[in-house]
Amino acid sequence: MYQTIPVYSKLISESLLSLYPVFVKNINLPLDLQLWTRLITYVLISLFFINYSWVSSNIFTLESIGLSLINILHIYSSYEGFMNLDSGVSFSIFNIYPLLILLFSGVAWKTEYFYSIIGLIFFILSNFLYSNKKNEFGNFAFGFGMMVLSAVTEALIYFIVKNIKTENNWNHLFIAYFLGSVLMSLYVFSDYLIEYFSPDSVDIPDSVDIPDTKTDTKIDTKTDTKTETKPDSKFKPEQKVNLDNLGTIGLALMINGIIGAIGYVLRFYSTYRLEPGIYAILSYFGIIMAYVYGIVFNGETLDWAKVVGTFFIILSNYMVI
């Protein structure tokens, strides 16, 4: 069996990360908080495992900054695609990235590569023949473009990670997500916390009575008239981040820690150790798992095209390992 540990790392990572389309569409959080919970969770978990001396000397290199920026674009585009398309459609489009890896790496084409492509085609066919939800054209066009961008950036991430030399793959994860976590934390702080405490955003409903416990008196010396004004109230009956959101944020942090951080460090582990042809073919295992999750969590149905696609992908995976 070819490189047993990296192979199983890749298969496990695809099994975990294939949950993301279901997670993004079903968790009740706005997009900015979904992005922030993912970025901050990965960084915080990585802090326990990274090599600090390596990170400090490599985090501001051109490659590391490039990886961070491309990763931010990748996460945003994939989440937008997941939100605007059916889970199966979005994940099938996303999985053109293994083909891009094969093309960009210049490997000689083998029979198993064609089998995986045939499998992908049948899964795409299943989406368009049996999808229960019809997207509006605008949403579909935007979602399609976002998923293509997500696939291109995923392929670029593969080559950058492979070129950054470190045996500790938590280092890869940290530098990929550090810049994004800082930027999103600043954004969330300014958009939620500063606005939360800003007196200008006070909106007191008519039914709320605030006791007149203190007034400021001003005297106009020219007219000898008195005016009384109340100071700005800090009372905020409407909160942008409410208790329900806080519970959902906690759930998002936990899910990102389990399926995300572990899934991605295993993906980077296999990225660094597998040849492009092996890595690309094993990536298609994620399509099968995405449909399994779709059946379990979203009530999707099994059809003949998915069965045929599954057969060809399993066949191609078997041939490379």
TAFEN-V266025 format. One record per residue. N is the residue number from 0. SS is DSSP state (A for helix, B for strand, O for the rest). NEAR is the number of other C-alpha atoms within 8 Angstrom. D_CENTER is the distance of its C-alpha to the mean C-alpha in Angstrom with 1 decimal. Layout:
# TAFEN-V266025
n-><N:N>
ss-><SS:SS>
near-><NEAR:NEAR>
d_center-><D_CENTER:D_CENTER>
This chain:
# TAFEN-V266025
n-><0:1:2:3:4:5:6:7:8:9:10:11:12:13:14:15:16:17:18:19:20:21:22:23:24:25:26:27:28:29:30:31:32:33:34:35:36:37:38:39:40:41:42:43:44:45:46:47:48:49:50:51:52:53:54:55:56:57:58:59:60:61:62:63:64:65:66:67:68:69:70:71:72:73:74:75:76:77:78:79:80:81:82:83:84:85:86:87:88:89:90:91:92:93:94:95:96:97:98:99:100:101:102:103:104:105:106:107:108:109:110:111:112:113:114:115:116:117:118:119:120:121:122:123:124:125:126:127:128:129:130:131:132:133:134:135:136:137:138:139:140:141:142:143:144:145:146:147:148:149:150:151:152:153:154:155:156:157:158:159:160:161:162:163:164:165:166:167:168:169:170:171:172:173:174:175:176:177:178:179:180:181:182:183:184:185:186:187:188:189:190:191:192:193:194:195:196:197:198:199:200:201:202:203:204:205:206:207:208:209:210:211:212:213:214:215:216:217:218:219:220:221:222:223:224:225:226:227:228:229:230:231:232:233:234:235:236:237:238:239:240:241:242:243:244:245:246:247:248:249:250:251:252:253:254:255:256:257:258:259:260:261:262:263:264:265:266:267:268:269:270:271:272:273:274:275:276:277:278:279:280:281:282:283:284:285:286:287:288:289:290:291:292:293:294:295:296:297:298:299:300:301:302:303:304:305:306:307:308:309:310:311:312:313:314:315:316:317:318:319:320>
ss-><O:O:O:A:A:A:A:A:A:A:A:A:A:A:A:A:A:O:O:A:A:A:A:A:A:A:O:O:O:O:A:A:A:A:A:A:A:A:A:A:A:A:A:A:A:A:O:O:O:O:O:A:A:A:A:A:A:A:O:O:O:A:A:A:A:A:A:A:A:A:A:A:A:A:A:A:A:A:A:A:A:A:A:A:O:O:A:A:A:A:A:A:A:A:O:O:A:A:A:A:A:A:A:A:A:O:O:O:O:O:A:A:A:A:A:A:A:A:A:A:A:A:A:A:A:A:A:A:A:A:O:O:O:O:O:O:A:A:A:A:A:A:A:A:A:A:A:A:A:A:A:A:A:A:A:A:A:A:A:A:A:A:A:O:O:O:O:O:A:A:A:A:A:A:A:A:A:A:A:A:A:A:A:A:A:A:A:A:A:A:A:A:A:A:A:A:A:O:A:A:A:O:O:O:O:O:O:O:O:O:O:O:O:O:O:B:B:B:B:B:O:O:O:O:B:B:B:B:B:O:O:O:O:O:O:O:O:O:O:O:O:O:A:A:A:A:A:A:A:A:A:A:A:A:A:A:A:A:A:A:A:A:A:A:A:A:A:A:A:A:A:A:A:O:O:A:A:A:A:A:A:A:A:O:A:A:A:A:A:A:A:A:A:A:A:A:A:A:O:O:O:O:O:A:A:A:A:A:A:A:A:A:A:A:A:A:A:A:A:A:O>
near-><4:6:7:7:6:11:13:8:12:15:12:10:13:14:12:10:12:12:11:7:13:12:8:11:8:6:8:6:9:6:7:8:10:11:11:12:12:12:13:12:12:15:13:8:10:12:8:6:8:11:8:6:6:8:11:8:7:8:9:8:7:6:8:12:12:8:13:14:10:11:13:10:10:13:10:9:12:12:11:11:15:16:10:11:13:10:10:10:11:15:12:12:12:11:13:10:11:13:9:10:12:12:8:6:7:6:8:4:5:6:6:12:10:8:12:13:8:10:14:13:9:12:12:11:9:12:10:8:6:7:9:4:5:5:8:6:6:6:10:11:8:10:15:12:9:12:16:11:11:14:14:10:12:11:12:9:11:10:8:10:13:9:6:8:6:7:4:8:10:10:14:13:14:13:14:12:15:12:11:12:12:8:8:12:10:8:8:12:9:9:8:10:9:9:9:10:7:8:8:4:7:10:7:8:6:5:4:6:5:4:4:6:4:6:9:8:8:7:8:8:6:4:5:7:7:8:7:8:7:8:7:5:6:7:6:9:7:5:7:6:7:7:6:6:10:9:8:11:11:8:8:12:11:8:9:13:12:9:11:13:12:10:14:11:12:12:12:12:12:13:11:8:7:11:6:10:8:10:13:12:15:11:12:13:14:12:11:9:11:14:10:8:12:13:11:8:7:8:7:8:5:7:8:6:10:11:9:10:14:10:9:12:14:9:10:13:12:7:7:9:8>
d_center-><32.1:30.0:28.4:27.8:25.4:22.9:23.2:22.5:19.6:18.0:18.8:17.6:14.2:13.9:15.2:12.6:9.4:11.1:10.7:7.1:8.9:11.4:9.5:7.8:11.3:13.4:12.5:14.8:12.9:12.8:9.8:10.8:11.0:7.6:6.3:9.4:9.4:6.5:8.3:11.6:11.5:10.9:13.6:16.0:16.0:16.5:19.5:21.5:21.4:21.4:24.6:25.3:28.0:25.9:23.0:25.5:27.1:24.1:21.4:23.1:24.0:23.2:21.1:19.0:18.6:17.8:15.1:13.5:13.9:12.7:9.5:9.0:10.0:7.9:4.4:6.8:8.6:6.4:5.7:9.4:10.4:9.4:11.2:14.2:14.9:16.0:13.7:16.2:16.7:13.1:12.6:16.1:15.6:12.6:15.0:17.4:15.8:18.2:21.0:20.1:20.2:23.6:24.9:23.9:25.3:28.5:29.1:32.0:31.0:31.9:32.6:29.5:27.3:29.0:28.6:24.8:24.9:27.3:25.0:22.1:24.7:25.7:22.3:21.9:25.4:24.7:22.0:24.6:27.5:26.4:23.5:24.6:22.8:23.8:21.5:23.4:23.8:22.2:19.0:19.1:20.0:17.2:14.5:16.3:16.3:12.6:11.9:14.8:13.4:10.1:12.7:14.9:12.6:11.5:15.3:16.1:13.9:16.0:19.2:18.5:17.6:20.6:22.7:22.0:24.6:24.0:24.4:22.3:18.7:17.5:18.8:16.4:13.4:15.0:15.9:12.5:11.0:14.3:14.9:11.6:12.3:15.8:15.3:13.0:15.4:18.2:16.9:16.4:19.8:21.5:20.1:20.6:23.0:25.4:25.6:26.1:29.2:30.5:33.9:33.4:30.8:33.3:33.9:36.6:37.5:41.2:41.5:40.7:43.7:43.4:46.6:48.5:48.9:49.2:50.2:50.9:54.2:55.0:58.6:59.4:62.5:63.9:63.9:64.1:61.4:58.8:55.2:52.9:49.1:46.4:43.8:40.2:38.8:35.7:35.4:32.2:32.4:29.1:26.0:22.6:21.0:23.1:23.6:21.7:18.5:19.2:19.3:16.1:14.4:16.2:14.9:11.2:12.1:14.0:11.6:8.9:12.2:13.4:11.0:8.4:10.9:13.6:11.9:10.9:14.3:15.9:14.3:15.5:18.7:19.4:18.4:21.1:23.7:23.6:25.2:23.2:25.0:24.3:20.6:20.1:22.1:20.5:17.0:18.5:18.9:15.3:16.7:19.3:17.2:15.0:18.4:19.7:17.0:17.7:21.3:21.0:18.7:19.2:22.8:22.3:25.5:26.4:28.3:30.3:27.9:25.2:27.9:29.1:25.7:25.1:28.5:27.9:24.6:26.2:29.3:27.5:25.7:29.1:30.8:28.6:28.7>
